[in-house]
């Protein structure tokens, strides 16, 4: 069940993986006990019954993140697309 929406996540100033994970967890409402890593992100975002997600998420500053942290950008996109393929009900937009 979706809890809120839309959520805008500004990635343009993210410079480290740890800041990225903190931002994602805070903006997406992940539980405090969840780890701040890609496995935890995948568990929280990747399972249709894992909890409440926003109706939609707009990632802005995508190109800046992709240039600054290409590995993290790739993993973020893969986790999100994997979750959507598994049936997560969330509209996702990737913006410059």
N, C-alpha and C positions, 0 to 999 in steps of 0.2 A: 504494500500500500504506500502510495506517495504521501509525503508529509507536507512539503512546501514547494514552492516554485514561483518563478524561476530563480535559480542561483547563478550569479556571475562570479567566476573565479579568475582574478587577474594574475596571470603568470609572468607579466612583463618585468617585474623586479626580482624574481626568484633567482638566487645565485648558488644555492646549495641544495642537495637532495634532502637534507633534514628540514630545511625551511619549506620545501615543496610538500613534504609529507605532513608537516604541521598545518600548513595552509589547507591542504585537501581534507584532512581530518576535521578541522574546525568548520570549514564551509559546508562540508557534506554531513556534518553531525554524527561522525563516527564516535563510538563509545570511548571514554577516556582510557579504558583498559586495553584498547586495541593497539597493537604495535605500530610503529611508524616506519613501515617498510612495505615492499611491494606484495609480499604474501598477505599481510594484514589488509592492505588496500583491496586486493583481489577478494578476500573473504568478505569484507564489508560492502564492496560495490558489486562483486561478481556473482552473488547468489540472490535470486529473485526473492527469497524469503529471509534474507539476512537482516532486514529492518527497513526503516523508512528512509527513502531517498527523495530528493526533490522531483517535481514533475519534469523539470528540464534544467540542464546545466549548460552554461555558455562559458567556454574557456577562452578568455581574451589574452592577448600577448603570446599566442601560441608560437609564432615565428621566433620571438625573442628567446623563449624557453628552448626551442629546438636548436637555436644557434649556440646558446650558452651551455646547455646541458643536454646534448643530443641523446645520450643513453637514457636519461630519466624521461625525456619527452617520448622516446620510443616505447618505453615500458608503460608509461601512463596511457598512451593511446592503445597499446595492446591489451592492457587490463580492462579499459573501458569497453573496447570493442568486443572482448571476450564476454564480459558481463552482459552486454546487449544481445549477443548471440545466444546466451543462455536464457534469455527471457526477461532481463531486467527492464522494467517499464520506466524509462527515462529518455527524454529527448536530449541529445547531446549535439552541441555546435562547437566547432573549432574555428576561432576567429583570429586573424592577423595579430 
